[in-house]
Amino acid sequence: MNHLQTALDIIAHIGGAENIAHIEHCSTRLRLSLHDNAKVDQPALESIPGVLGVRVNVQCQVIIGHDVVQVYDAVRSLVGTPQQTTPSTTDKVSRGAKIVDFVISVFQPLVPAIAGGGVLKSLLLLLDLMGWLTRDSSTYKVLDNIGSAPLYFLPILVAITTAMKLKVNVLVAVSAVSVMVLPAMSKQLAEGATFLSLDLQNVAYASQVFPAILCVLFYAQTEKIFNRYSPGALRIFLSPMLSLLVTVPVTLLILGPLGYELGAGLATVILWLYGKLGFVATGLLAAALPFMVAAGMHKPMLPYAVASMSQFGREMLYLPASLAHNIAESGACFAIALKSKDRALKSTAISAGISALFGITEPALYGITLLHKKALYSVIAGSVIGGAFIGWMAIEAFALVGPGLASISMFVSPTNPMNILWAFAGGGLSFAIAFFAALLLWRDKTPQAAERQLDFAPPVEGKTIPLERVADDVFSKRIMGDGIAIIPSQGILRAPASGTIMNVFDTGHAVSLLTDDGVELIFHIGIDTIKLNGQGFHPQVSEGQHVNTGDVLVRFDLDDIVAAGFDPVVMMIVTNSERFAIAPAARGAQSTHPHIIMTLKESV
């Protein structure tokens, strides 16, 4: 994947950099909070090479897969830090959508730190259980402190993510929240502290998230007010000082205890529902997860999971249900890989099955499950039965991370050695049910004799040559895709079929076209002609323009290109050539038909 080009294409099809309000990523998705979701061109986004899928609801979620970090870095390098603007289009977003977007933006970045610490602690419990490292040893205690730190200082981590989302001074926000976990403050609260004769409630703020969120929300308002009215020469210290003087006491008196009760109440309500519904709740949630993950709506479960971890030190609904779903996805994919005779599908299923086995389900969902009803039915069957068994055995999770084979130690219980064994059994049951259901239900689609034939006119006048003869490995080895090459006799590039211009390179030497029949074409004029910096190239079209067969795309100075020492060969590449087969007659020589230079065939 060309990460920079993918980033450029994504930015172009979401309304440009100015439409981005906030950007982040999870394990497989680029998550974009946009000022106006209506500007998103979803079909164009989905056609970008390397993009597995797109979901636009509260956020614009671009599913990338394993390369998401590199694409995220490329997007950030291109757009920088999104500027805080308030265009009129934001009024179109409902209050509920804004709340969900806020929750995802605050909690999603916390997962790697919490997951890393949680898995480390679960591994230590496993080592102690096996007798390899006792919890009384100094080494165990040091490692346990490393694992405990992210959860203990969760208020500070939350302060950072909340301040970044609200675009306020991060360090001042952290300073305000840090008072709640300051050892001296904790001691004072325990001894019965007062402020201006008002009693401060004794609350253990370590590991809490909602007090920190409320604190930063209030701080954001004070910062806005004091920045507006503080004299310019004094604002650098006066506004932060006044904000802290107002925010911290209000937090200790009102917002902190309120946030603590909110977190405790949320976890208690969920567990109460679990207590009423029992194993049925886990099974139903596991069955619903394919649809929730596909829509990106599983992330609002994070506040509950974080609150449960901080309140009780464990979680017994969402993460156990996720174990059943993740492993069921893997089982269905491996069964399809075993049974299918379609080589492309078999390869996709194997890769997706391995990812799901280790807790990453998006490749399985978008590559297999959501595209084939029988695969979906198999996953649901495995999720329901495995999830119900996991709920029946009251399996508990002790780390907030995507459940899978690599993170299975998250189910090691400090008091119940059987918890991890039942987790293995539940995962195995989910895998087996989904695997055998897929084996029974799966049928490869019967190939149909009918084929759709697509003909293309010559993009330039000249002599057709095989791609193998092009003096550039990117083209000759078909790294970008299959196609043809032409030694031009005149400097005019025309559209070989009707379609929409997807991209015109700034230097004018390359153009991409999405035909009306769904063929993705890229035209590249010359070898290394990007070094000409646009000299001699005159694009006649713009991005988003619809063209007809024969319309002029680019005029180029053929003699000048040759005189500058560059090979002028023109490549026409089918970048989604996995969908099409190029007729053999189009590969090596000029077509016998003067108006057709290439023919593609697609099964229908």
Secondary structure, 3 states (H helix, E strand, C coil): CCHHHHHHHHHHCCCCHHHEEEEEECCCEEEEEECCHHHCCHHHHHCCCCCCEEEECCCEEEECCCCHHHHHHHHHHHHCCCCCCCCHHHHHCCHHHHHHHHHHHHHHHHHHHHHHHHHHHHHHHHHHHCCCCCCCCHHHHHHHHHHHHHHHCHHHHHHHHHHHHHCCCHHHHHHHHHHHHCHHHHHHHHHCCEECCEECCCCCCCCCCHHHHHHHHHHHHHHHHHHHHCCCCCHHHHHHHHHHHHHHHHHHHHHHHHHHHHHHHHHHHHHHHHHHHCHHHHHHHHHHHHHHHHHCCCHHHHHHHHHHHHHHCCECCHHHHHHHHHHHHHHHHHHHHHHCCCHHHHHHHHHHHHHHHCCCCHHHHHHCHHHCHHHHHHHHHHHHHHHHHHHHCCCCECCCCCCCCCCHHHHCCCCCCHHHHHHHHHHHHHHHHHHHHHHHHCCCCCCCCCEEEEEECCCCCEEEECHHHCCCHHHHCCCCCEEEEEEECCCEEECCCCEEEEEECCCCCEEEEEECCCCEEEEEECCCHHHHCCCCEEECCCCCCEECCCCEEEEECHHHHHHCCCCCCEEEEECCHHHCEECCHHHHCCCCCCCCCEEEEEEC
